[in-house]
Each structure stands twice: as structure tokens, then as C-alpha cells.
Amino acid sequence: MLSHVDAANRPTMVDVGDKAVTRRTAEASAVVEFPEDAAVRSGEALRTKKGPVFDTAIIAGVMAAKKTHELIPFCHQIPLEDCRITIDWAGAREILVRCSVRATHKTGVEMEALTGVTAAALTIYDMCKALTHGIRIRDVGLVSKTGGKRDFGAAAAPSAEASSADVPGQ
């Protein structure tokens, strides 16, 4: 059953009023792939006329995660407690982008993580498109989430930092 559809099959925001407040985390990732003919080398700090690519993408990703509710129609406005974007070379022509977010709220933060990672990847594309338009963004997806009805992914296993205030399954 879809959660954003009412009894009349019309789109609706999910009512989270009766849900418990829990610590929510999510992590998403994406890969930015350069074609073989692109003039980039693994390990180098990308810098274009627009500025430092990775640093700019980190800022864009955090800004986007904080504004997810303005971009995705039925997302609740969630005050993020933490948002971290990491960007590293994952191969000769691939950059791995990750976004992890945390909030204490009544609803999850997966959309914030996915929005942050996607905006960071798009920023890399934008800043490097003068080199080639053959850049591909792929494998955008949720890696893990905790704190809601069910945990997902690598974070589904109990962690050392879990506390009695964290109530899984809410």
C-alpha cells in the first residue's frame, strides 16, 4: 500500500502526528563516472574555472538536504542535526559521493540523504561539464536508514552508539 495516497486514491501528505519521536539516520550514495577520454586522474583535486569541485559539491549537497521539503512535495520539514557529504575517488574515472544525515523527529530522513547526494553529484557534473558532457551519474540509492518502523541496509545491525533514547520500530 502506498503511504502518500488517501482512501479516495488522491495524493496526500502522511500524518505523522501520532508517531513517536526517535533518532533517525540515513545514508545515500552515488557514483559520478567520467568517460575514458576525459582529462581527469584519480586522486587529483579537481579544480575548474568555477572553483574547487569537491568543496563546492559538499556545500551544494548540504544545502539541498536542508531544503528537501521545498523540492519534494510531500516531504515534511525536518530540522537536520547533522549532514555530512564525503567525496572520494573510487577508481581511475569514478567518484563516490556519500551523504549521511541525522535528525530526532517523527519521520525519516532518507529523502534528505538522497537529495543531498544527488545535488552533490549534479554539482560535480556542472563544474566538470566543460571537460566533457559524457559524465554519468549512476547508482544513486539509499545505503542505510535507522529509527523508523524498520531499519534498512548496513545500519540495520545494532551499533555501538545506540542508546536507550533510541526506540527502534517507531
C-alpha positions, 0 to 999 in steps of 0.5 A: 500500500502506498503511504502518500495516497488517501482512501479516495486514491488522491495524493496526500501528505502522511500524518505523522502526528501520532508517531513517536519521536526517535533518532533517525539516520540515513545514508545515500550514495552515488557514483559520478563516472567520467568517460575514458577520454576525459582529462581527469586522474584519480586522486587529483583535486579537481579544480575548474574555472568555477572553483574547487569541485569537491568543496563546492559539491559538499556545500551544494549537497548540504544545502539541498538536504536542508531544503528537501521539503521545498523540492519534494512535495510531500516531504515534511520539514525536518530540522537536520542535526547533522549532514555530512557529504564525503567525496572520494575517488573510487577508481581511475574515472569514478567518484563516490559521493556519500551523504549521511544525515541525522535528525530526532523527529517523527519521520525519516530522513532518507529523502534528505540523504538522497537529495543531498547526494544527488545535488552533490553529484549534479554539482560535480557534473556542472563544474566538470561539464566543460571537460566533457558532457559524457559524465554519468551519474549512476547508482544513486540509492539509499545505503542505510536508514535507522529509527523508523518502523524498520531499519534498512541496509548496513545500519540495520545491525545494532551499533555501538552508539545506540542508546536507550533514547533510541526506540527502534520500530517507531 
